[in-house]
Amino acid sequence: MKKNIKAIIISIALVLLFVLLIIIYILQNRVVPVPAGTVGNTAGNANNGGMFCEYNGVVYFSNPYDGGALYSMSPDESNIKKLISANVSHLNAGGRYLFYYQNGNSGSAGLGYLRSSHGLCRATLNGREITNLSKELVFNVQLIGNYLYYLTSTEEGPFFYKLRTDKQEKELLANTGWNFACALTDGSVYYNGTETNHYLYRYHTASDTSDMAWAGNLWYPVYDNGYIYYLDVAENYRLCRYSLSGDVVEVLTHDRVDCFNLAGGYIYYQKNSADEPALKRMALDGSHVETVASGNYTHINATSRYVYFTAFESEAPVYRTPVSGPVSVSTFDAAREAAARNIK
C-alpha cells in the first residue's frame, strides 16, 4: 500500500514537473506584443534606408565597416557592441524587439548569424532569438504598434503587406508601392499616392481605412509639429512644407532635392546639382541655409546626437556632424575601430 502511494506521488510530481517545463517553454518562446503607440523608426531615417534607429537610449545601426552587420551603441558613440553578423537595413525597434531587413549573409558565423540570404527578421534587443518573418525582398518597412507594414515586389508587381510581429497574421493591403514611413504615435500614417495621383493621404491603422488629406503633388511626406515636409514632384522636387491646420504651402528651397531628414530643429538635405552638389542644412522654415559637405551624399540618418551620411554609391567612410550647433563633419571612427576589433 505504501509503495502504491509513493508511486502515485512520484507520478503526480513528474506530471507537475512536465507541465511546469511546458509552461516555462511557452513563456520563454512567447512573442510579447509591441505596445500600442510604438513607431519603429523616424520617417526621415526610414526614407533613407533605416541604417540607424534610436530606441530607449540605445542606437542600433548597420556598420558598413563590418559588412553592414548590426551594432548597438550609446548616442555618444560609446559602448559599441556587435549584435548580428548579417548585413542589415530598414531598422525598427519596439517593445522587446528589433525588426530589420537582412540583405544577405556575412562572411562569418558570429553571434546571431542567420543562414537565410535575405528576409524580414525579428530579434530581441540584444540580437538574439532571431526569427525570419518573411523571405521576400523588402523595399520599405515601418513598425506601427504590433504590426509591420512593408513593401515587396515580384514579377507580378508591388505588394504592400501588414504583418503581425508574431508572424501569425498577414494581410495584403494594396497592390501598389505605398510607403508608411510617416507614422504617428496615434496609429495614423501619412503617405503619398503612387498610382493615379501623388495626393497626401491619411491611413488609420485601427480601422484599415484611409482618406485624402490634401490634393497636393508630393513625395516622401514627413510630419513634424503640424506640418508635412515633402518633395514637390511638379516643381523639380523642391522641398516644401504644408500646414495641415492652415492649408498653406511654404517653399523652403528651390534646389532640386534627392533626399532629406529632420533633426535637431534643422532639415538636412542633398542638393542635386551638376555644378555644385552638396549636403545642406537649413532651419525648419527654410532660413539659415548652410553647407554641411560639398559633393553627393545619401543615407542621411539621424540620432539624438549626430547626423550620419555617406557619399553617393559608397558605403564607407561614414561621415557625421552634430545634430545641432555648428557644423563639424568628421568620420564615424568609433564604428570603424569596433569593426576592426571584431574582424580580427
Secondary structure, 3 states (H helix, E strand, C coil): CHHHHHHHHHHHHHHHHHHHHHHHHHHHHCCCCCCCCCECCCHHHHHCCCCEEEECCEEEEEEHHHCCEEEEECCCCCCCEEEECCEEEEEEEECCEEEEEEEECCCCCCCCCCCCCCEEEEEECCCCCCEEEECCCCCEEEEECCEEEEEEEECCEEEEEEEECCCCCEEEEECCCCCCCEECCCCEEEEECCCCCCCEEEEECCCCEEEEEECCCEEEEEEECCEEEEEEHHHCCEEEEEECCCCEEEEEECCEEEEEEEECCEEEEEEECCCCCEEEEEECCCCCCEEEEECCEEEEEECCCEEEEEECCCCCCEEEEECCCCCCCEECHHHHHHHHHHHC
